């Protein structure tokens, strides 16, 4: 492969693609994403084939490359809502109903406890926007305050919630909201 032998590369791809795919699936738990990442790993291997001269174990190097590429891709993916949705949906599909119910209850209890720490007006506005699904304009009109005041209360509540989630569960607000809203 180092010399650019495409047939040798095709054999390596055939030999290792299944292993790499299953390895990547453990990280992303999304079949289409795992397929894409597996192909990207092999593309990286082909593009960097001239740097393989000093590699003692191709298999170890391949799995290390797969792990690094997957983790780097996940960092980027978590900045993209579409990719985040794929990963979250993959994990949600794998959990059983009992786990779902317990986790959902734990998250809702956490949400309730966190909301109790907010000032009453901020808590009220959060519930109107999130639970009653009212727009900022609707909440502003109903409470007789400006839309900007509603927005400021929501920003404050989201900051508190985001900080608490990171501290308690080590997850982002986006992941939390995706999990809770799927129930």
C-alpha positions as CSV (number, residue, x, y, z in Angstrom):
1,X,0.0,0.0,0.0
2,X,2.9,2.3,0.7
3,X,3.9,2.2,-2.9
4,X,0.4,3.2,-4.0
5,X,-0.7,-0.3,-4.9
6,X,-4.5,0.1,-5.2
7,X,-5.1,-3.6,-5.2
8,X,-3.3,-4.0,-1.9
9,X,-5.3,-1.1,-0.5
10,X,-8.6,-2.7,-1.7
11,X,-7.6,-5.9,0.1
12,X,-6.8,-4.0,3.3
13,X,-10.1,-2.2,3.0
14,X,-12.0,-5.5,2.5
15,X,-10.2,-7.1,5.4
16,X,-10.6,-4.3,8.0
17,X,-13.7,-2.3,7.0
18,X,-16.1,-4.4,9.0
19,X,-13.9,-4.2,12.1
20,X,-13.5,-0.4,11.8
21,X,-17.3,0.1,11.1
22,X,-18.2,-1.8,14.3
23,X,-15.5,0.0,16.3
24,X,-16.8,3.4,15.1
25,X,-20.4,2.3,15.8
26,X,-19.5,2.0,19.5
27,X,-18.8,5.7,19.5
28,X,-21.6,7.1,17.3
29,X,-24.3,4.4,17.4
30,X,-25.7,5.7,14.0
31,X,-25.2,3.3,11.1
32,X,-25.1,5.9,8.3
33,X,-22.7,8.1,10.2
34,X,-20.5,5.0,11.1
35,X,-20.3,4.1,7.4
36,X,-19.3,7.6,6.4
37,X,-16.7,7.7,9.1
38,X,-15.3,4.3,8.2
39,X,-14.9,5.4,4.6
40,X,-13.2,8.6,5.7
41,X,-10.7,6.7,7.8
42,X,-9.7,4.6,4.8
43,X,-9.4,7.7,2.7
44,X,-7.1,9.2,5.3
45,X,-5.1,6.0,5.3
46,X,-4.8,6.1,1.5
47,X,-3.9,9.8,1.5
48,X,-1.2,9.3,4.1
49,X,0.1,6.1,2.8
50,X,3.6,7.6,2.3
51,X,3.8,8.1,6.1
52,X,3.3,4.4,6.9
53,X,6.9,3.3,6.5
54,X,7.7,3.6,10.2
55,X,4.5,2.0,11.4
56,X,5.1,-1.2,13.3
57,X,1.5,-2.4,13.5
58,X,-0.8,-1.4,10.7
59,X,-3.8,-2.7,12.6
60,X,-3.0,-0.6,15.7
61,X,-2.4,2.4,13.6
62,X,-5.6,1.9,11.7
63,X,-7.7,1.6,14.9
64,X,-6.0,4.6,16.4
65,X,-6.7,6.6,13.3
66,X,-10.3,5.5,13.4
67,X,-10.7,6.5,17.0
68,X,-9.1,9.9,16.5
69,X,-11.0,10.7,13.4
70,X,-14.3,9.6,15.0
71,X,-13.7,11.7,18.1
72,X,-12.7,14.7,16.0
73,X,-15.7,14.3,13.8
74,X,-18.0,14.0,16.8
75,X,-16.6,17.3,18.2
76,X,-17.6,18.9,14.9
77,X,-20.9,17.0,14.7
78,X,-22.0,18.2,18.1
79,X,-21.9,21.7,16.7
80,X,-24.3,20.6,14.0
81,X,-27.9,20.0,15.0
82,X,-28.5,17.5,12.2
83,X,-25.6,15.4,13.2
84,X,-26.5,15.7,16.8
85,X,-29.9,14.5,16.0
86,X,-28.5,11.4,14.3
87,X,-26.3,10.5,17.3
88,X,-29.1,11.2,19.8
89,X,-31.6,9.2,17.8
90,X,-29.2,6.3,17.6
91,X,-28.7,6.2,21.3
92,X,-32.4,6.6,22.0
93,X,-33.3,3.7,19.6
94,X,-30.9,1.4,21.5
95,X,-32.3,2.0,25.0
96,X,-35.1,-0.1,26.3
97,X,-38.3,1.3,27.7
98,X,-37.4,0.8,31.4
99,X,-34.2,2.7,30.9
100,X,-36.0,5.4,29.0
101,X,-38.6,5.8,31.7
102,X,-36.0,6.0,34.5
103,X,-33.7,8.3,32.6
104,X,-36.6,10.5,31.5
105,X,-37.9,10.7,35.1
106,X,-34.4,11.5,36.4
107,X,-34.1,14.3,33.8
108,X,-37.5,15.7,34.6
109,X,-36.8,15.6,38.3
110,X,-33.5,17.4,37.6
111,X,-35.3,20.0,35.5
112,X,-38.0,20.5,38.2
113,X,-35.2,21.0,40.9
114,X,-33.3,23.4,38.7
115,X,-36.3,25.4,37.9
116,X,-37.1,25.8,41.6
117,X,-33.8,27.6,42.0
118,X,-34.9,30.3,39.5
119,X,-36.6,33.5,40.6
120,X,-40.4,33.1,40.4
121,X,-40.9,35.3,37.3
122,X,-38.1,33.6,35.4
123,X,-39.5,30.2,36.3
124,X,-43.0,31.3,35.2
125,X,-41.8,32.6,31.9
126,X,-39.7,29.4,31.3
127,X,-42.8,27.2,31.9
128,X,-44.9,29.4,29.6
129,X,-42.4,29.2,26.8
130,X,-41.3,25.6,27.1
131,X,-44.2,23.7,28.7
132,X,-47.1,25.7,27.2
133,X,-45.1,26.3,24.0
134,X,-46.0,30.0,23.8
135,X,-44.0,32.4,21.8
136,X,-42.1,35.3,23.4
137,X,-44.6,37.7,22.0
138,X,-47.6,35.7,23.5
139,X,-45.9,35.6,26.9
140,X,-45.0,39.3,26.7
141,X,-48.6,40.2,25.9
142,X,-50.1,37.9,28.6
143,X,-47.7,39.2,31.3
144,X,-47.7,42.8,30.2
145,X,-44.0,43.0,29.7
146,X,-41.7,43.6,26.6
147,X,-40.7,40.8,24.3
148,X,-37.1,41.7,25.2
149,X,-37.8,41.1,28.9
150,X,-39.2,37.6,28.1
151,X,-36.0,36.9,26.1
152,X,-33.8,38.0,29.0
153,X,-35.6,35.8,31.4
154,X,-35.3,32.8,29.0
155,X,-31.6,33.5,28.4
156,X,-31.0,33.6,32.2
157,X,-32.9,30.3,32.7
158,X,-31.1,28.6,29.9
159,X,-27.7,29.7,31.4
160,X,-28.6,28.2,34.8
161,X,-30.0,25.0,33.2
162,X,-26.9,24.6,30.9
163,X,-24.5,25.1,33.8
164,X,-26.4,22.7,36.0
165,X,-26.5,20.0,33.3
166,X,-22.8,20.2,32.7
167,X,-22.1,19.9,36.4
168,X,-24.7,17.2,37.2
169,X,-24.6,15.0,34.0
170,X,-21.7,16.2,31.9
171,X,-24.0,16.8,29.0
172,X,-24.9,19.9,26.9
173,X,-28.3,21.6,27.0
174,X,-28.9,20.6,23.3
175,X,-28.5,16.9,24.2
176,X,-30.7,17.2,27.3
177,X,-33.5,19.0,25.3
178,X,-33.2,16.4,22.5
179,X,-33.6,13.5,25.0
180,X,-36.4,15.1,27.0
181,X,-38.4,16.2,24.0
182,X,-38.3,12.6,22.5
183,X,-40.3,11.2,25.3
